[in-house]
Amino acid sequence: MFYRDERLALFIDGSNLYAAAKALGFDIDYKLLRQEFMQRGKLLRAFYYTALLENDDYSPIRPLVDWLHYNGFTMVTKPAKEFTDSSGRRKVKGNMDIELAVDAMETAEHVDHIVLFSGDGDFRPLVEAVQRKGVRVSVVSTIRSQPPMIADDLRRQADNFIELDELKDVIGRPPREPRQDRVDAEIDAD
């Protein structure tokens, strides 16, 4: 699926990848993830997209964001919006699809292969557009969770589908104990 001399870029939909890994029962070790794809080709850029819930100058995922930023990832963040739904439950929404799509279209001119870590079907037209520019696209997600975490039309559009569960031994680590204040899983990807 990969050629050693091809130029790669990773596009990681943070909340989507977190949810897929959680459904499979492991956490992502981002240092190992980056190393794995550096071995598969010439990694030019690794983008990570997430919305941040900033309460009193602190976000529960701030330590991860800072670590990624200091360790070779290009961080793309924006404030999440907090609201209460009709049943009175607190919800957090932070959609990063447009930012990811714009960056992928701009980056497509400089790479041979894009690896998209997301199962969001909204990215199917993006994958198709990037392919028209001559760029191969691999999508990383999972069909082994219930329900599957990838839209069927996105999987069909991709040049390659990489089952996240098959990367578990390479990029995974056992999940940490859940923290009460962790909200990154709650950030709605829509």
Wavefront OBJ file of the C-alpha trace (Angstrom):
o trace
v 0.000 0.000 0.000
v 2.938 2.325 0.622
v 6.076 3.057 -1.395
v 9.247 4.020 0.473
v 9.996 7.003 -1.766
v 6.511 8.553 -1.703
v 5.823 11.781 0.153
v 3.204 11.282 2.882
v 0.955 13.547 4.914
v -1.216 12.405 7.811
v -4.562 14.044 8.565
v -5.886 13.003 11.972
v -9.468 13.774 12.956
v -8.715 13.703 16.693
v -12.179 13.039 18.092
v -12.955 10.434 15.429
v -9.688 8.531 15.960
v -10.116 8.702 19.740
v -13.633 7.226 19.470
v -12.525 4.444 17.104
v -9.583 3.438 19.310
v -11.786 3.557 22.417
v -14.344 1.295 20.696
v -11.509 -1.173 20.057
v -10.271 -0.931 23.667
v -6.926 0.830 23.312
v -5.309 4.265 23.317
v -3.131 5.664 20.537
v 0.574 6.171 21.223
v 1.179 9.121 18.909
v 4.952 8.801 19.039
v 4.650 5.241 17.708
v 2.063 6.324 15.136
v 4.385 8.979 13.738
v 7.342 6.551 13.712
v 5.270 3.911 11.900
v 4.396 6.232 9.041
v 7.916 7.658 8.865
v 8.984 4.091 8.047
v 6.306 3.712 5.376
v 7.433 6.728 3.325
v 8.789 10.264 3.512
v 6.522 11.840 6.104
v 6.281 15.551 5.299
v 3.575 16.566 7.752
v 1.299 15.075 10.416
v -1.761 17.249 11.067
v -3.931 16.752 14.153
v -7.368 18.406 14.371
v -9.318 18.945 17.570
v -11.667 21.392 19.194
v -10.729 22.536 22.688
v -13.123 23.161 25.525
v -11.512 25.997 27.428
v -12.841 26.393 30.958
v -10.914 28.743 33.218
v -7.825 28.583 30.961
v -7.708 24.781 31.076
v -8.786 22.086 28.664
v -8.636 18.393 29.616
v -6.900 17.574 26.339
v -4.421 20.467 26.579
v -1.573 18.141 27.734
v -2.060 15.955 24.638
v -2.260 18.988 22.350
v 0.935 20.443 23.832
v 2.786 17.118 23.613
v 1.785 16.640 19.966
v 2.803 20.211 19.134
v 6.253 19.730 20.692
v 6.726 16.335 19.004
v 6.359 17.016 15.316
v 2.615 17.313 14.773
v 1.003 20.337 13.168
v -1.816 21.222 15.526
v -5.050 22.704 14.219
v -7.416 23.675 17.014
v -10.365 25.925 17.682
v -12.642 26.525 20.657
v -15.469 24.028 21.118
v -18.967 25.325 21.634
v -20.808 24.226 24.752
v -24.620 24.092 24.897
v -27.524 22.359 26.607
v -29.754 20.172 24.440
v -33.565 19.979 24.638
v -33.407 17.268 27.321
v -31.180 19.444 29.512
v -27.956 17.514 28.884
v -24.680 19.385 28.456
v -23.255 18.925 24.955
v -20.011 20.000 23.373
v -19.652 20.572 19.643
v -16.488 21.237 17.687
v -16.398 20.463 13.988
v -12.969 20.565 12.308
v -14.015 19.151 8.910
v -13.550 22.379 6.939
v -10.099 23.035 8.383
v -8.999 19.487 7.556
v -10.429 19.665 4.031
v -8.757 23.000 3.218
v -5.382 21.782 4.523
v -5.668 18.508 2.587
v -6.446 20.327 -0.675
v -3.496 22.694 -0.179
v -1.146 19.862 0.807
v -2.205 17.610 -2.085
v 0.079 19.534 -4.479
v 3.127 18.525 -2.424
v 2.515 14.864 -1.559
v 1.974 11.516 -3.249
v -0.131 9.870 -0.551
v -2.502 11.185 2.129
v -3.468 9.075 5.130
v -6.786 10.158 6.632
v -7.514 8.979 10.179
v -11.298 9.293 10.188
v -14.356 7.290 9.268
v -16.539 10.369 8.727
v -18.479 10.002 5.477
v -18.426 13.782 5.033
v -14.828 13.356 3.849
v -15.770 11.255 0.777
v -15.916 14.282 -1.592
v -12.553 15.460 -0.222
v -10.971 12.066 -0.896
v -12.382 12.102 -4.434
v -11.074 15.650 -5.076
v -7.594 14.800 -3.792
v -7.532 11.656 -5.947
v -8.334 13.777 -9.019
v -5.091 15.639 -8.259
v -3.205 12.339 -8.567
v -2.785 11.709 -4.835
v -3.426 8.268 -3.360
v -5.560 8.219 -0.211
v -5.567 5.651 2.567
v -8.268 5.832 5.236
v -7.667 4.504 8.746
v -10.706 3.559 10.821
v -12.488 0.414 11.935
v -15.241 -1.930 10.832
v -14.606 -4.208 13.815
v -16.535 -2.114 16.326
v -20.295 -2.149 16.812
v -21.404 -0.115 15.033
v -18.583 0.203 12.480
v -16.816 3.578 12.769
v -16.410 4.178 9.018
v -18.957 5.258 6.454
v -19.232 2.704 3.663
v -18.981 5.319 0.889
v -15.747 6.719 2.377
v -14.248 3.233 2.566
v -15.192 2.543 -1.057
v -13.761 5.885 -2.264
v -10.357 5.407 -0.599
v -7.521 3.767 -2.499
v -6.723 1.751 0.629
v -8.583 1.013 3.833
v -6.433 0.354 6.887
v -8.194 -1.406 9.741
v -7.236 0.429 12.935
v -7.452 -2.817 14.906
v -4.598 -4.223 12.758
v -2.399 -1.287 13.843
v -3.150 -1.893 17.537
v 0.086 -3.801 18.203
v 2.128 -1.150 16.374
v 0.623 2.145 17.580
v -1.503 1.159 20.572
v -1.135 1.097 24.323
v -3.539 -0.072 27.025
v -6.204 2.501 27.861
v -5.644 4.748 30.854
v -8.140 4.968 33.654
v -10.935 7.319 32.581
v -10.775 10.766 34.129
v -13.865 12.567 35.303
v -12.962 15.795 33.495
v -12.057 14.245 30.148
v -14.364 15.618 27.469
v -12.544 14.925 24.211
v -14.731 11.885 23.610
v -17.817 14.041 24.101
v -16.898 16.589 21.452
v -19.393 15.938 18.726
v -17.740 15.411 15.356
v -20.700 16.982 13.534
l 1 2 3 4 5 6 7 8 9 10 11 12 13 14 15 16 17 18 19 20 21 22 23 24 25 26 27 28 29 30 31 32 33 34 35 36 37 38 39 40 41 42 43 44 45 46 47 48 49 50 51 52 53 54 55 56 57 58 59 60 61 62 63 64 65 66 67 68 69 70 71 72 73 74 75 76 77 78 79 80 81 82 83 84 85 86 87 88 89 90 91 92 93 94 95 96 97 98 99 100 101 102 103 104 105 106 107 108 109 110 111 112 113 114 115 116 117 118 119 120 121 122 123 124 125 126 127 128 129 130 131 132 133 134 135 136 137 138 139 140 141 142 143 144 145 146 147 148 149 150 151 152 153 154 155 156 157 158 159 160 161 162 163 164 165 166 167 168 169 170 171 172 173 174 175 176 177 178 179 180 181 182 183 184 185 186 187 188 189 190
